[in-house]
Amino acid sequence: MRILIIEDEITLNRTLQEGLTDFGYQVDAAENYKDAEYFIDIRNYDLVLTDWMLPDGDGIELCKIVKNRSSRTAVVILSARDDKDSEIEALKSGADDYIKKPFDFDILLARIEARLRFGGTNVIEIEDLSINPDEEKIEYNGEEIELKGKPFEVLTHLARHRDQIVSKEQLLDAIWEEPELVTPNVIEVAINQIRQKMDKPLNISTIETIRRRGYRFCYPDTDEEA
């Protein structure tokens, strides 16, 4: 499960990062609205934990962006505002929960776990193809396809952004924990494994190479040159 933390109080931000990481979550962190937008654009999150008031914007607007992009992503608003009207405003804006500062970390953790339990399915279904990110499982016409690890994550990311051309750099940022330590060639290796282990045996094409720009998920389009 991947969580994005957006909190401009540096000490609290780090405390949340360390605490959630200790409980096995993959965590990204931003301290302002602009950086949060960047992460939301390149990665898919199971939950976004955001402060209401940020130096260059507010968490309510980020909540709307997240929900427009993926209604299944849970959003939890943190705020020092303790009045009823603020809580109502946040929930009506699309937030799934509202937690008042200061808060106990154990209670925050329990509420995050509750939201993730009821967050709905993340399964991507495109005609005969089904991709289940939670179970790392792919099925085509009911037959399970053996594709794991980074190739699976690359396929999943492209399928989630199937209306976009995604560059190698965007894939590295979205999937690899330390993208600066690997070369773009790892993307080519992952794409090749997808084509060899999945596309070729099934006689389908899932990923189109767009020269000098990146890759596009193209299934079930049969007219592309992969």
N, C-alpha and C positions, 0 to 999 in steps of 0.2 A: 504494500500500500504506500502510495506517495502523497505527501502532504506539503503544501506551500504555506510558509509562515510569513506574514507581512506585519512587521512591528518596528516602529522607529525608536523605541527605547532599547538601546543596544544590549544592556544587561538582561532584560527580559527576553529579548530575541534569542540570545545565546542560551539562556536557561531553557527555553522552549525547545530549541534545536537539540540540546544535549539530552533533555528528558525524553523527547519523542524518539530520538535515535536509539536510546537505551532500551526502548520497548519495541525495537525492530522495525520502525517506520523509516522509509526513505524520505529525507527531508531536504527541501530547498528553502532558502530564506532571503527575504528582501527587506530593506529598511525604508523604502519609499514607493510611491505609486508607479513611477516610471519603470523601476526595476521589476516590480510585480507584473506589470503589463507584458514585459519581455518574457518572463517565465511562463505566464499564462498562454502566451502566443506559441511558444515552442514545445511545451510539455503538457501532458494530460495528468490531471490530479484527481485523486479520490476525494480529497478534502482540502479546502482552503481556509486557513485560520488567519483572519485579518483584523487589525485594529481599525476602529472607525476613523479616527483623526490621524491623517498622515501629513508630512511636511508639504507635499505637492498635490494633495488630492484627498479623497476619503474612501473608506472601505465599502460604503454603500454602492458607489459607482462601480467599484471592482466586482462587487457581488453581482451586479447586473451583467457585466461583461462575462463573468464566469458562467452564469446561468444561460446566457444567450448562446454560449459556445458549447456547453454540455450541461443539460438540465440535471443529469445524474450526479454531478459533482456537488458534494455537500459544502456549504459555506457557513462558517461560524464567525460571528462578529464579536470582537472584544472591545469593551468600552468602559470608560470611567463614568459615563452618563448613567445615573441610577434612577432616572424618572421613567414612568410608565410609557409616556408618549414616544420616547426615543426607542424603547424596546419594540413597541408596536410598529414604528416606522421601519425599523430594520427588518422585521419579520415580513411586513407587507412588501418590502423591496425585493424579497426573494431569499433572505437568509434562512437557514434551517435551524439556527440556534443563536442565542444572544447571551453572552456571559459577561457579567459586570466585574470590573476591576475594583479592588484586588480580588484574586481568586485562589483557591487551593488547587495545586497541580493535579492531585489525585482525582478531584472532582472533574476538572477539565478533561483529564484522560478518559474517565468513565463516559463523559458525554460525547467525546470524539468517537470512542468505540461504539457507542449506541448509534450515532449518526452513520457510521460506516456499515453497521449491520443492516440498517434499513435504507441503505443508499440505492437499492435496486441493482439490476444486472448491468454488467459492462460488456456483455456479449455483442459482438458485431456480426450481423447477419446480412449477407449480400447474395441474393438468390440462393444457389446451392451451397454457398461457402459460409461457414460459421467459425468465428474466431473468438475464443474465450480467454481473455487476458488473465483472469483470476486463476484459472486452472492450467494455463499455458497449454491450451489444447486447440487444435484445428480439425474441423470435420468438413469433408466435401462429399455431398450426396450420402451422408450418414457414415462415411468411412473416415476413421481417424488418420491424420497425416502426421508423420514423425518430423517435427520441426521445433527445435528448442533453442534456448539461449538468445544470443544477440540477433540471429536471423529472424527468430519469432518476434522479437521486439521491433525490429525494423519493419517487418510486414505489418504488424499491428499499428505502428505509428502511421505508416503510409495509408493503411485502410481507414484510419480515423480522419485523415486529411485527404480523402480521395478526390476532392475537388481542387486540390492544390498541387503545384510542383514544389517538391521539398528538396532543398540543396543538401549536399554532403555535410556542410557545416551545421545546418539545422538538425540533421539526424544525429550527428555527434553530440551536440549540446543536449538534445532531448533524451538520449539513451545512455551514453557513457557517463559515468560518475565524474571522471576527470578527463574530459575531451582533449585538453591540451597535451596529454601524455600519449595520445595515439595519433596515427596518421589517417588521412581520409581513405587510404587503401582498405582499411577494415570494413568500410561500407561496401566496397566492391566485392570483397570476400563474402559478406553476408548476403548480398544480392545474388551472387552466383550460387550460394547454397540453397536459397529459396527456389531458384530456377531449376537446379539439379534434383533437389529432394521433393519438390512439390509440382512446379509447373510442367516439367518434362514428363514425369510419370503419368500425370493426369491429363496431359495434352491441353493445357490451358495456359493463359498468360496473365500474370497478376501485376507485374511491374514494368513500366515503360521507362526507358532511359531517354531523358531530354538533354541533348548534347549541350554541354557548357552550363547547364542550369540545374540539373539534378534528376529526380525520379518522380514518377507519378503512378499511383495505384490505378490500374486500368481495367481490372476485371469488373464486369463481364464484357467489356469492349473488345471486339475481335479484330479491329481494323488497324491497331497500332503496330509499330515496328519496335519490338522490344530489344 
